[in-house]
C-alpha cells in the first residue's frame, strides 16, 4: 500500500500530520512518494527540525529534486541521498527498485528551455539515458510507477476533461515521450495546483500488438490548498513481476486510446526477423469472430476447401432499393458520374454541397462483399476524389456504415485543409466514440477492410485521405447518424444542424 503526494512546498507538518491520521485510521502504508515542489521558499523553519532529527517522518518518504533555482541548496547530491531520517531524495533520474520487486522510475526537475540545462532541469539527453537504461533490459514490459514533476503534454487527448488545465499547452513533451516508452502502470505528477485523474489508457495498438497493461495518470494538487483539491492519493499495487500475465493485461471498461499514440508512431521501429512459424503481416487476416490475432488462410482457400475462388456475382435485392442504378427508386438527378461497375452521386441532404457517395451499380451490401473488379473501380474513384478535393484546398473523409442498410454507400465528405488536420479528424471520431461507449479501433494502413471483417459482419468504418483507418465491429445497437454527427460537430465542420440528413432543407 502506497501514498502519493503533490507539491508539499515546505508544509511538512501538514503532510506528515495527514499521513499520521490516515495510518491511525486505515493501518500502515509502505511509502510516501512526493512529486512536484517538496521544498518552498519558506521551508527552513519546519525543515530544520527534521534535518536535525528533532522530528521524524512517520513513513519512508521519497522525493524528487528541485524545480527552481530557489530550492537547489536542499539537494546536496545530484545522484540522490538521504536528506533526513525517513526522507530520501531519489536523484536526478533513475529507477528505484524496492525489495518487493516494485520498480519506480523517476525524473527530477522541469524541462530545460535552454542549453546547457540548468541544475534544476532535465534535457532530452536525460530522458534518452533513462529510457535506454530500462528498454535495454531483456523482456522489458514497463515500470510499475513513474514519478515526474511536470505533467506530460497532451495527456488529456481522448480522455475526460482536465478542468481548467489545457493539456495541449501545459506540461512537457519530453515527459510524454518518457511515459510512452516506459509504460508505467501509475504515473504521478504535480506543479499545476490541480487534481486530475485521467481515465486509464492502453499501451498497445489493438489488433496490431500483444495486449499490455493500462496506465493510470494522476496529477495531484498542492498540500493544504484552500480549494480542498486532492493532494494525497492512496493506492495498492502488486509489482508487475509478481502478477499473473493474464491479470496484468486486463482492460477496464473505461480504457481509452493512448494519448501519446502519435509519439509512438513517430518512434523508429526495429524490425525483428520472422521466425519459421510466422508470416508477414500482409499474409494473414484478423478474424474478429474468433480470438483476436488468430489467423485464417488468405490464399483463397479455407481449411478442407480446395475449390478455387469463384468471381462474386452481386445478389439481387429482396425489395425496392434506393441505390441500385437500374432501380426506378434511384434519384437520377443526383448522379454525377457513371463508371463500368460504380457510380458517383451527390448525397441527399449532404453535409456540404460537394458531399458525394461512391456506390456500386449492382447490388452489394458492403465493401467486404465486393468483387475484385468492383473494388478496383471504387479505389480509382477514391483516388480521383482525393486529387480533386486537394486541388480545391480540401481533404476528404470517407466512412461506411454496414448496419441497417442493404446497399453499400461510401460517404465522402470534403473538409477544408485550413480548418483542421487529419489528426484532428481522427481524434474527433475517437473522442465521440468513447463518449458513446463505442470501441473505435485503428487498423493497419496497409490492410483493407476485408482483413478485419467477414461478409455479413455489421461494422462502421472510417478512412482518411492519409490512409489511416478506424473500425468498429457492431455487436448491438449503433447510432445511425454517428459519422455525420462527428463531422458536423463544432470540432470539425460546425454544422450540427445537418447531422441528420432528413433535417436538411437541401
QUISUL-V57391 format. One record per residue. RES is the residue in three letters. PSI is psi in whole degrees, -180 to 180 (* if undefined). Layout:
RES/PSI  RES/PSI
This chain:
UNK/128  UNK/160  UNK/142  UNK/146  UNK/146  UNK/-157  UNK/117  UNK/-39  UNK/40  UNK/-2  UNK/67  UNK/-41  UNK/-37  UNK/-47  UNK/-43  UNK/-30  UNK/-40  UNK/-40  UNK/-43  UNK/-43  UNK/-42  UNK/-43  UNK/-33  UNK/-33  UNK/-41  UNK/0  UNK/178  UNK/141  UNK/155  UNK/-33  UNK/159  UNK/124  UNK/120  UNK/125  UNK/161  UNK/-152  UNK/106  UNK/-38  UNK/154  UNK/-180  UNK/-21  UNK/46  UNK/-21  UNK/-40  UNK/-47  UNK/-39  UNK/-34  UNK/-37  UNK/-34  UNK/-39  UNK/-36  UNK/-9  UNK/1  UNK/-32  UNK/156  UNK/137  UNK/137  UNK/1  UNK/146  UNK/121  UNK/130  UNK/127  UNK/156  UNK/166  UNK/-171  UNK/148  UNK/2  UNK/166  UNK/-30  UNK/-33  UNK/10  UNK/-35  UNK/-17  UNK/-11  UNK/89  UNK/-24  UNK/116  UNK/-25  UNK/0  UNK/149  UNK/169  UNK/124  UNK/-33  UNK/171  UNK/125  UNK/8  UNK/117  UNK/131  UNK/121  UNK/-37  UNK/-179  UNK/-46  UNK/156  UNK/-163  UNK/128  UNK/123  UNK/116  UNK/162  UNK/-22  UNK/-12  UNK/-4  UNK/132  UNK/123  UNK/110  UNK/147  UNK/152  UNK/116  UNK/154  UNK/-174  UNK/164  UNK/131  UNK/136  UNK/3  UNK/164  UNK/138  UNK/156  UNK/135  UNK/166  UNK/-22  UNK/14  UNK/161  UNK/157  UNK/176  UNK/-32  UNK/-43  UNK/-45  UNK/-43  UNK/-41  UNK/-37  UNK/-43  UNK/-46  UNK/-41  UNK/-29  UNK/-46  UNK/-22  UNK/-12  UNK/139  UNK/140  UNK/33  UNK/128  UNK/-16  UNK/179  UNK/161  UNK/-44  UNK/141  UNK/130  UNK/123  UNK/155  UNK/-51  UNK/153  UNK/156  UNK/138  UNK/140  UNK/16  UNK/-23  UNK/-5  UNK/134  UNK/12  UNK/-177  UNK/159  UNK/143  UNK/21  UNK/-130  UNK/-7  UNK/123  UNK/102  UNK/-10  UNK/-14  UNK/-31  UNK/160  UNK/-171  UNK/131  UNK/-32  UNK/-36  UNK/-38  UNK/-44  UNK/-42  UNK/-45  UNK/-39  UNK/-35  UNK/-41  UNK/-17  UNK/57  UNK/150  UNK/-33  UNK/138  UNK/119  UNK/142  UNK/173  UNK/-142  UNK/-21  UNK/3  UNK/40  UNK/151  UNK/129  UNK/116  UNK/105  UNK/150  UNK/144  UNK/149  UNK/156  UNK/153  UNK/19  UNK/160  UNK/119  UNK/138  UNK/-7  UNK/-26  UNK/158  UNK/136  UNK/139  UNK/174  UNK/164  UNK/164  UNK/139  UNK/117  UNK/131  UNK/119  UNK/137  UNK/147  UNK/-178  UNK/147  UNK/134  UNK/19  UNK/144  UNK/-20  UNK/-2  UNK/34  UNK/150  UNK/125  UNK/-7  UNK/131  UNK/123  UNK/137  UNK/156  UNK/139  UNK/129  UNK/131  UNK/140  UNK/-38  UNK/-18  UNK/-1  UNK/151  UNK/128  UNK/-40  UNK/-37  UNK/-38  UNK/-38  UNK/9  UNK/135  UNK/121  UNK/161  UNK/-32  UNK/18  UNK/145  UNK/176  UNK/161  UNK/124  UNK/-17  UNK/25  UNK/-38  UNK/-39  UNK/-42  UNK/-36  UNK/-37  UNK/-21  UNK/140  UNK/136  UNK/125  UNK/133  UNK/118  UNK/145  UNK/145  UNK/138  UNK/171  UNK/-28  UNK/-12  UNK/155  UNK/154  UNK/153  UNK/-31  UNK/0  UNK/13  UNK/160  UNK/144  UNK/132  UNK/103  UNK/-6  UNK/-12  UNK/-165  UNK/143  UNK/136  UNK/-12  UNK/143  UNK/147  UNK/155  UNK/145  UNK/17  UNK/15  UNK/3  UNK/133  UNK/161  UNK/133  UNK/5  UNK/104  UNK/8  UNK/138  UNK/149  UNK/128  UNK/150  UNK/137  UNK/141  UNK/137  UNK/133  UNK/160  UNK/140  UNK/148  UNK/-12  UNK/-168  UNK/136  UNK/128  UNK/-8  UNK/-12  UNK/124  UNK/-29  UNK/-7  UNK/140  UNK/-16  UNK/-16  UNK/132  UNK/89  UNK/-18  UNK/-14  UNK/-9  UNK/131  UNK/-42  UNK/142  UNK/124  UNK/-159  UNK/-42  UNK/-15  UNK/166  UNK/163  UNK/135  UNK/149  UNK/145  UNK/138  UNK/123  UNK/44  UNK/158  UNK/-23  UNK/166  UNK/-25  UNK/27  UNK/119  UNK/165  UNK/138  UNK/125  UNK/142  UNK/143  UNK/-44  UNK/176  UNK/101  UNK/141  UNK/-37  UNK/171  UNK/-36  UNK/-29  UNK/-8  UNK/145  UNK/165  UNK/-38  UNK/-34  UNK/-43  UNK/-38  UNK/-41  UNK/-35  UNK/-44  UNK/-40  UNK/-41  UNK/-42  UNK/-43  UNK/-41  UNK/-41  UNK/-39  UNK/-47  UNK/-41  UNK/-49  UNK/-37  UNK/-38  UNK/-20  UNK/11  UNK/33  UNK/158  UNK/156  UNK/155  UNK/130  UNK/135  UNK/156  UNK/136  UNK/105  UNK/72  UNK/123  UNK/43  UNK/152  UNK/-12  UNK/131  UNK/129  UNK/113  UNK/107  UNK/126  UNK/115  UNK/121  UNK/144  UNK/129  UNK/137  UNK/-34  UNK/-1  UNK/-42  UNK/161  UNK/168  UNK/-33  UNK/-38  UNK/-42  UNK/-46  UNK/-44  UNK/-37  UNK/-42  UNK/-47  UNK/-42  UNK/-45  UNK/-33  UNK/-43  UNK/-37  UNK/-33  UNK/13  UNK/43  UNK/126  UNK/97  UNK/113  UNK/146  UNK/132  UNK/157  UNK/139  UNK/-30  UNK/-10  UNK/165  UNK/170  UNK/-28  UNK/-14  UNK/-14  UNK/-4  UNK/134  UNK/160  UNK/136  UNK/-10  UNK/123  UNK/136  UNK/165  UNK/139  UNK/136  UNK/139  UNK/129  UNK/161  UNK/-6  UNK/-11  UNK/-9  UNK/144  UNK/140  UNK/144  UNK/139  UNK/124  UNK/115  UNK/122  UNK/-11  UNK/-132  UNK/153  UNK/135  UNK/121  UNK/-31  UNK/19  UNK/-50  UNK/-44  UNK/-39  UNK/-42  UNK/-48  UNK/-30  UNK/-9  UNK/165  UNK/-26  UNK/-22  UNK/-96  UNK/-13  UNK/46  UNK/56  UNK/-26  UNK/-12  UNK/12  UNK/-34  UNK/119  UNK/-27  UNK/-19  UNK/-2  UNK/131  UNK/-27  UNK/*
